[in-house]
């Protein structure tokens, strides 16, 4: 069992920056993926970015260069640095953890990010 606790969400301004964090606890596999997905009102949940234990990253093409994912393996923590915020970034952001053997996904509760002036 893995628990995910998110922090750092809230209100951001257009053109500004916001950094959110997610701490995983429980039975953490040596090799795993952690990442962020987001869901805007009336839309599906979409990939933001993922990062493997070894640092390999995967970004949604539309966000590459504006959002940066990173992790601290010693703290079992993943971060998402969001810059040049746009109103369309407004969504519930969900932290994700995935192990491969066995293949199991865990989700955080979601944290609201609102971009508005």
C-alpha positions as protocol buffer text, in pm:
chain_id: "A"
residue {
  index: 1
  type: UNK
  ca { x: 0 y: 0 z: 0 }
}
residue {
  index: 2
  type: UNK
  ca { x: 123 y: 346 z: -93 }
}
residue {
  index: 3
  type: UNK
  ca { x: -10 y: 675 z: 33 }
}
residue {
  index: 4
  type: UNK
  ca { x: 39 y: 1002 z: -153 }
}
residue {
  index: 5
  type: UNK
  ca { x: 17 y: 1342 z: 13 }
}
residue {
  index: 6
  type: UNK
  ca { x: 20 y: 1654 z: -201 }
}
residue {
  index: 7
  type: UNK
  ca { x: 97 y: 2011 z: -108 }
}
residue {
  index: 8
  type: UNK
  ca { x: 160 y: 2347 z: -268 }
}
residue {
  index: 9
  type: UNK
  ca { x: -155 y: 2387 z: -472 }
}
residue {
  index: 10
  type: UNK
  ca { x: -363 y: 2698 z: -468 }
}
residue {
  index: 11
  type: UNK
  ca { x: -396 y: 3022 z: -658 }
}
residue {
  index: 12
  type: UNK
  ca { x: -146 y: 3136 z: -916 }
}
residue {
  index: 13
  type: UNK
  ca { x: -142 y: 3439 z: -1140 }
}
residue {
  index: 14
  type: UNK
  ca { x: -109 y: 3436 z: -1519 }
}
residue {
  index: 15
  type: UNK
  ca { x: 257 y: 3444 z: -1612 }
}
residue {
  index: 16
  type: UNK
  ca { x: 358 y: 3344 z: -1263 }
}
residue {
  index: 17
  type: UNK
  ca { x: 497 y: 3027 z: -1112 }
}
residue {
  index: 18
  type: UNK
  ca { x: 380 y: 2762 z: -874 }
}
residue {
  index: 19
  type: UNK
  ca { x: 547 y: 2452 z: -733 }
}
residue {
  index: 20
  type: UNK
  ca { x: 357 y: 2153 z: -601 }
}
residue {
  index: 21
  type: UNK
  ca { x: 489 y: 1851 z: -417 }
}
residue {
  index: 22
  type: UNK
  ca { x: 384 y: 1496 z: -345 }
}
residue {
  index: 23
  type: UNK
  ca { x: 527 y: 1268 z: -79 }
}
residue {
  index: 24
  type: UNK
  ca { x: 487 y: 892 z: -109 }
}
residue {
  index: 25
  type: UNK
  ca { x: 491 y: 661 z: 190 }
}
residue {
  index: 26
  type: UNK
  ca { x: 433 y: 292 z: 251 }
}
residue {
  index: 27
  type: UNK
  ca { x: 568 y: 5 z: 44 }
}
residue {
  index: 28
  type: UNK
  ca { x: 781 y: 196 z: -205 }
}
residue {
  index: 29
  type: UNK
  ca { x: 934 y: -17 z: -479 }
}
residue {
  index: 30
  type: UNK
  ca { x: 1299 y: 33 z: -565 }
}
residue {
  index: 31
  type: UNK
  ca { x: 1200 y: 107 z: -925 }
}
residue {
  index: 32
  type: UNK
  ca { x: 892 y: 316 z: -973 }
}
residue {
  index: 33
  type: UNK
  ca { x: 736 y: 604 z: -1160 }
}
residue {
  index: 34
  type: UNK
  ca { x: 590 y: 910 z: -999 }
}
residue {
  index: 35
  type: UNK
  ca { x: 410 y: 1180 z: -1184 }
}
residue {
  index: 36
  type: UNK
  ca { x: 138 y: 1433 z: -1226 }
}
residue {
  index: 37
  type: UNK
  ca { x: -188 y: 1426 z: -1416 }
}
residue {
  index: 38
  type: UNK
  ca { x: -450 y: 1697 z: -1433 }
}
residue {
  index: 39
  type: UNK
  ca { x: -819 y: 1721 z: -1499 }
}
residue {
  index: 40
  type: UNK
  ca { x: -997 y: 2042 z: -1589 }
}
residue {
  index: 41
  type: UNK
  ca { x: -1373 y: 2077 z: -1545 }
}
residue {
  index: 42
  type: UNK
  ca { x: -1559 y: 1877 z: -1807 }
}
residue {
  index: 43
  type: UNK
  ca { x: -1241 y: 1724 z: -1948 }
}
residue {
  index: 44
  type: UNK
  ca { x: -1057 y: 1395 z: -1916 }
}
residue {
  index: 45
  type: UNK
  ca { x: -761 y: 1336 z: -1690 }
}
residue {
  index: 46
  type: UNK
  ca { x: -446 y: 1398 z: -1892 }
}
residue {
  index: 47
  type: UNK
  ca { x: -77 y: 1336 z: -1846 }
}
residue {
  index: 48
  type: UNK
  ca { x: 134 y: 1625 z: -1725 }
}
residue {
  index: 49
  type: UNK
  ca { x: 464 y: 1447 z: -1664 }
}
residue {
  index: 50
  type: UNK
  ca { x: 616 y: 1137 z: -1511 }
}
residue {
  index: 51
  type: UNK
  ca { x: 961 y: 1061 z: -1380 }
}
residue {
  index: 52
  type: UNK
  ca { x: 1124 y: 725 z: -1320 }
}
residue {
  index: 53
  type: UNK
  ca { x: 1346 y: 643 z: -1023 }
}
residue {
  index: 54
  type: UNK
  ca { x: 1650 y: 679 z: -1248 }
}
residue {
  index: 55
  type: UNK
  ca { x: 1542 y: 1028 z: -1356 }
}
residue {
  index: 56
  type: UNK
  ca { x: 1394 y: 945 z: -1695 }
}
residue {
  index: 57
  type: UNK
  ca { x: 1112 y: 1190 z: -1768 }
}
residue {
  index: 58
  type: UNK
  ca { x: 810 y: 1199 z: -1992 }
}
residue {
  index: 59
  type: UNK
  ca { x: 612 y: 1518 z: -2058 }
}
residue {
  index: 60
  type: UNK
  ca { x: 296 y: 1608 z: -2236 }
}
residue {
  index: 61
  type: UNK
  ca { x: 417 y: 1776 z: -2554 }
}
residue {
  index: 62
  type: UNK
  ca { x: 216 y: 2089 z: -2490 }
}
residue {
  index: 63
  type: UNK
  ca { x: 378 y: 2142 z: -2151 }
}
residue {
  index: 64
  type: UNK
  ca { x: 737 y: 2057 z: -2232 }
}
residue {
  index: 65
  type: UNK
  ca { x: 963 y: 2352 z: -2159 }
}
residue {
  index: 66
  type: UNK
  ca { x: 715 y: 2525 z: -1931 }
}
residue {
  index: 67
  type: UNK
  ca { x: 665 y: 2263 z: -1661 }
}
residue {
  index: 68
  type: UNK
  ca { x: 948 y: 2072 z: -1497 }
}
residue {
  index: 69
  type: UNK
  ca { x: 918 y: 1751 z: -1301 }
}
residue {
  index: 70
  type: UNK
  ca { x: 1181 y: 1637 z: -1053 }
}
residue {
  index: 71
  type: UNK
  ca { x: 1213 y: 1396 z: -764 }
}
residue {
  index: 72
  type: UNK
  ca { x: 1408 y: 1330 z: -450 }
}
residue {
  index: 73
  type: UNK
  ca { x: 1437 y: 955 z: -408 }
}
residue {
  index: 74
  type: UNK
  ca { x: 1566 y: 979 z: -53 }
}
residue {
  index: 75
  type: UNK
  ca { x: 1246 y: 1161 z: 44 }
}
residue {
  index: 76
  type: UNK
  ca { x: 1014 y: 969 z: -191 }
}
residue {
  index: 77
  type: UNK
  ca { x: 897 y: 1306 z: -315 }
}
residue {
  index: 78
  type: UNK
  ca { x: 806 y: 1431 z: -659 }
}
residue {
  index: 79
  type: UNK
  ca { x: 780 y: 1797 z: -755 }
}
residue {
  index: 80
  type: UNK
  ca { x: 621 y: 1989 z: -1035 }
}
residue {
  index: 81
  type: UNK
  ca { x: 755 y: 2335 z: -1109 }
}
residue {
  index: 82
  type: UNK
  ca { x: 503 y: 2526 z: -1317 }
}
residue {
  index: 83
  type: UNK
  ca { x: 608 y: 2847 z: -1488 }
}
residue {
  index: 84
  type: UNK
  ca { x: 445 y: 3094 z: -1726 }
}
residue {
  index: 85
  type: UNK
  ca { x: 110 y: 2992 z: -1587 }
}
residue {
  index: 86
  type: UNK
  ca { x: -195 y: 3027 z: -1805 }
}
residue {
  index: 87
  type: UNK
  ca { x: -564 y: 3023 z: -1713 }
}
residue {
  index: 88
  type: UNK
  ca { x: -592 y: 2695 z: -1905 }
}
residue {
  index: 89
  type: UNK
  ca { x: -361 y: 2537 z: -1648 }
}
residue {
  index: 90
  type: UNK
  ca { x: -648 y: 2556 z: -1402 }
}
residue {
  index: 91
  type: UNK
  ca { x: -730 y: 2199 z: -1304 }
}
residue {
  index: 92
  type: UNK
  ca { x: -720 y: 1943 z: -1030 }
}
residue {
  index: 93
  type: UNK
  ca { x: -368 y: 1803 z: -1027 }
}
residue {
  index: 94
  type: UNK
  ca { x: -332 y: 1441 z: -922 }
}
residue {
  index: 95
  type: UNK
  ca { x: -14 y: 1279 z: -797 }
}
residue {
  index: 96
  type: UNK
  ca { x: 50 y: 930 z: -931 }
}
residue {
  index: 97
  type: UNK
  ca { x: 273 y: 644 z: -822 }
}
residue {
  index: 98
  type: UNK
  ca { x: 328 y: 330 z: -1028 }
}
residue {
  index: 99
  type: UNK
  ca { x: 526 y: 16 z: -962 }
}
residue {
  index: 100
  type: UNK
  ca { x: 595 y: -245 z: -1230 }
}
residue {
  index: 101
  type: UNK
  ca { x: 631 y: -572 z: -1039 }
}
residue {
  index: 102
  type: UNK
  ca { x: 350 y: -593 z: -967 }
}
residue {
  index: 103
  type: UNK
  ca { x: 198 y: -329 z: -1192 }
}
residue {
  index: 104
  type: UNK
  ca { x: -3 y: -117 z: -950 }
}
residue {
  index: 105
  type: UNK
  ca { x: -113 y: 245 z: -961 }
}
residue {
  index: 106
  type: UNK
  ca { x: -187 y: 474 z: -668 }
}
residue {
  index: 107
  type: UNK
  ca { x: -338 y: 820 z: -680 }
}
residue {
  index: 108
  type: UNK
  ca { x: -333 y: 1117 z: -453 }
}
residue {
  index: 109
  type: UNK
  ca { x: -649 y: 1297 z: -354 }
}
residue {
  index: 110
  type: UNK
  ca { x: -591 y: 1574 z: -606 }
}
residue {
  index: 111
  type: UNK
  ca { x: -506 y: 1935 z: -539 }
}
residue {
  index: 112
  type: UNK
  ca { x: -671 y: 2233 z: -701 }
}
residue {
  index: 113
  type: UNK
  ca { x: -457 y: 2472 z: -900 }
}
residue {
  index: 114
  type: UNK
  ca { x: -634 y: 2787 z: -1010 }
}
residue {
  index: 115
  type: UNK
  ca { x: -471 y: 3041 z: -1239 }
}
residue {
  index: 116
  type: UNK
  ca { x: -651 y: 3372 z: -1235 }
}
residue {
  index: 117
  type: UNK
  ca { x: -580 y: 3739 z: -1203 }
}
